[in-house]
Amino acid sequence: MNQQELIEVVSQKMRLIRLENEFSQEEMSKILGLSKKTLIQIEKGRAEASWNVAVTCVALFEQSEILQNGLGDDPLEVVRLVTFNNIEQASTKTMGGKVWWKELEKRGAYKLQQNVVSQHFRIIDEANYRCFSSFDEEEAKLHLNTLERKAKDLGLKKSSN
């Protein structure tokens, strides 16, 4: 997914997100910082949200079922991936991927998963903390190899002490 595709998804779902949260067009336009006329144009498919409006919408409504159906269980992670290309950090604890994720590989304490909606990849550890995310499968597999190698090296160092 790229920036334009994310904008398209959010733009197409904006009306449903508004209705899901029971906001009038007036209220939603104020929340997103755009004119009511622009919101109406987006909702009718005559215009697309700007990048800033799409990001604002995702950030404010990340728990929206409508957004999750369009971008997966963590829409804000998709925004970060589109912006930064990958995320390499132990971050938030996940639920392990029972609903939105397909497990591709498991190596030691790490699992490589793919989101069934957004198609991005992530690596989680045995405690279900996200270690890495990317839209690039090859990059994710390389990172999985690195994590596995580091874990083995750490295990060898501990056992030799």
N, C-alpha and C positions, 0 to 999 in steps of 0.2 A: 504494500500500500504506500502511496505517496501523498503529498500534501493535497493535491487536487482531488484525489479519490476520497480522502477524508472529508474535505469540504463538501463534496457531492453527497456522501452518506449523511452527514449532519444536516445539510440543506434539505434533503429529501425527507428527513425525519422530524424536522423542526416543528411542524404543525402537530404531529402526534405527541411529541415531547411536551408541547404546550398544553395540549388537552389532557395528557396523562397527569399533569400537575395542576390542572384546573385553573389555568391562568387565562385571562382575556388577552386579546392581541395587544391591547394598551399596556397591560401589566408586563407581558413577555417582552415587548419592545423596550420598555424601561429597564428591565432586568439585563437584557443583552446589550443595551447602549446603542440602539438603532431606532430609526423612526418607525412608526406604525406602518407607514406606506411601504417602507423597505421590507419589513417583516411580511406583509401581505404578498409582496412580489416573490419573496423566497418561498412562502407557503404554497403559492400557486404555481411554482416551478418556472417563473418568468425571470428569476434572478437567483444567484447563488450567494450564500453567506461569504463574507470575507474570511481570511484565515483567522484574524483576531476574534471575530464573532463565533466562528466554529470552535475555536479553542475555549473561549469563554463559556459557550454552551456545554461543551464536554466537561469542563471543570466544575461548573455549577450543578450539572445534572448527571454526574458520573454514575449515580445509583439508578438511573432511569432504565427500566426494562427495555424500552424502545431503543435506547442507545446501546445497551448491552447486546440486544439482538442484531444490531448493525455492526458493532465493533468488537464484541466479545465481553467477557466478564469484567475487564478492567479498561474501560475506554481511555482513561487518562494515560495508561501505559502505552496505548497505541499512539496517542499524541506525542509522547516523549520519544517513542521509536521513530516516528516520522520526522521529528525535529532533529534528533541526535544520531540516527542510524542504528545505534545499539545502546544497550544499557548494561554496564558491567559493574554490578555491586550487589552485595547482600542487602536486600531491601525488605520489603514488607512480606509478612507471612501470608502464604496463599492457602487455599483450601485443598491443595493437592491435585486439582485438575479433574475432578470427578464428572463435571458437567461440560465444561467448555473446551476441554483439552484432550488430545489424543497422544498417548505415550509412544514415542518413536524408538527410544533406546534407553536402557538403564545400564549405568556403569558405576559399580561400587555404590557410593552414597548419593549419586546424582542421576537425575532423570531428564532426558531431553523430550520436550513436549511441543506439540503444535496446536495453536488455537484453531478450532473448527470454524470460527466465523472470520476473523481477520487474517488467518493463515500465518501469523507470526510465530516465532519459535521462542522458547524459554528453557532455561535449565533451573531446576529446583533441587535443593539438597534433601536429605532424609527427613529433616524437620519441616519440610515444605516452604522454606524460604527461597525466594527468587534470587538467583546468583547472576543471571545473564538473560538478556532478551535481544532479539534481532529479527529482521525480516529475511535475513540471508541464512539459509539452511547450512551451507558449507561453513560459514563463519561460526555458527552455533556448534557444529560438530567439532570444529577445531578447538573451540573453547572447552567443550566437553572433554576432549582428549587432554587438554592442559590441566583442567581441574582434577581429572583422574590421576594424571602423572604427579601432580603436586600432593595429592592425598597419599599416593603410594610412597613418595619420597618422605613425607612426614611420618608415615607409619614405620618406614625403615629406620629413620632417625630416632624415633621413640623407642623402638625395640633394641637398638644398639646402645642406648644409654643405661 
